[in-house]
């Protein structure tokens, strides 16, 4: 839970919203007979990891981007855990690992998810666990990519780009009531794209963020380094949103990004460690499957993130760190190594 004068009150949620039916995710149909919920057993909790977790400040919450990977059996889940159950029922086991105190909901980037989904995942975890939720991609795509999955919309302008009414109905109105105090932040991830003039982008972003419901934590991730401007920093300050420091592709290092962003837009600190700078997503994925070992340690990025997080914690700033399997080969293993680096400082 956030603390201090910069904290957001997540106990206050927006009043019920009236939104167009075409932006409300469909609710699953109830079954006549409710079956017992499936159970995924956790891996044996490592005593050394528990001691390491106890040595870290409670203001630090670390976790992974999604959680349904069969390669994590024996590390996060029991060795005989059924892979097909992990997506829907794996979080109870995940949250029993002492270093995993947060997780990212990634699937909401591709399709809006209903309130009942968020209620169900929230029920699987302890009170002090936190979710960071990706907003639907239609909030952050100026033009639909020329990819087969976009069908007839390929290459067309997206009318929902930075549309606060759509974001409110399809994202905020679903995850805020569903997660309540377990919501860490809603993440607006802007994929690599031609977003036009950086100054115009910053102005439009500010208007978008300022028109979203208040008392909800929002965070912004850029993947075009030219958009990291003073105007962008002012947009975050004016709206109260946070910058996401991402270790990804061609973006500057997380330490370089921090120098662009005023302290108020870094409280809480949010870091997403996706992959080695200069690497490509599909190349990293093919090298690291099935994500069951620390295949290529990235000591430089790990050191930068540890430096940034340690500085935040010294100033009693809450910090979230989310790690992808494509960072070093196995996100839970990267969490352990980064925790050791931070604890040593």
Secondary structure, 3 states (H helix, E strand, C coil): CCCCCCCCCCCCCCCCCCCCHHHCCCCCCCCCCCCCCCCCCECCCCHHHHHHHHHCCCCEEEEEECCCCHHHECCCECCCCCHHHHHHHCHHHHCCCCCCCEEEECHHHCCCCCHHHHHHHHCCCCCCCEEEEECCHHHCCCECCCCHHHHHHCCCECCCCCCHHHHHHHHHHHHHHHHHHHEEEEEEECCCCCCCCHHHHHHHHHHHHHCCCCCCCEEEECCCHHHCCHHHHHHHHHHCCEEEEEECCCCCCHHHHHHHCCHHHHCCEEEEECCCCCCCHHHHHHHHCCCCCCCCCCHHHHHHHHHHHHHHHHCCCCEEEEECHHHHCCHHHHHHHHHHHHHHC
